[in-house]
């Protein structure tokens, strides 16, 4: 993989685009822009593994996600388009082990019949025609070894992309570089609109794409809030428990009580992730099993839910990962800023990976339309 450039951009590129941010949204947007034949410069102060995307649970989900903090219905309808587009691309990427993308079963469990919940029934009906190997029925509960004392009554499953973010973010950066994107490590601060012209001149571009996640608050004045999450990492090599080859989830969208939710997802070949946690406006990343009771409670909740996990070994090298989801009140902002040559793509919350390809394809279309307008 090529090394990062220093802060010396190539200048004078006609139809060039500056992408700010190198998380999953930024790098995927860069790739989609290159596929349109545009010259792309990516500028970010941090790259994998020091980006939120690496911490993500990275299980493809039909919106809203299990963490349950996206409720704006207009935005959710729009998100479903992005979600479906991403599903098809991830399913194709799963054929190449180098990408870190796996296509595996996931089962969602609910404590009442799905037919008794109008909103959930709608979600299930939407899913049937958009995913592979959809199944529904209470038999999934016993088949998957879920604790019968917890009272779950119904479940549905399908094949879902599950992304090993360590491998995937390395692959994504490498693909952007191979495609010809210029990668520059630098920080953009201050109001983006006010420095639009100076940035365009500095980097020799005609449009700017803002993929800065939580950083968008400083660049735009829009309120993007942190929603802290944590994932416990278990060894999943088949030595102390049978290898877990599918994901198990209980959503926090009305089908479960309390703050927590269940998120059990195989990561790569030999790691299992346990969640979930969704704590608004908490920014301390120095929490773990050793010092934070909600993470210990999360761990016990998962063990109670799937008793086979009681024999699993916690990853001694990295027992817990903590990250901050970028949440907006109206979910994702994906739009051209009025009167400017700036396209925004941020506020994905816990769905950054799930939406990444769909959002990036729309970004590329919007930028192409913007450039076609001329001066």
PyMOL commands that set and color helices and strands:
alter all, ss='L'
color gray80, all
select helices_A, chain A and resi 24-35+52-55+73-93+97-99+114-116+118-128+139-143+148-150+165-178+193-203+213-220+293-305+307-311+352-372
alter helices_A, ss='H'
color red, helices_A
select strands_A, chain A and resi 17-20+40-44+101-110+132-136+154-163+182-185+207-210+225-235+247-250+262-267+271-275+279-280+320-327+333-336+342-346
alter strands_A, ss='S'
color yellow, strands_A
deselect
rebuild
show_as cartoon
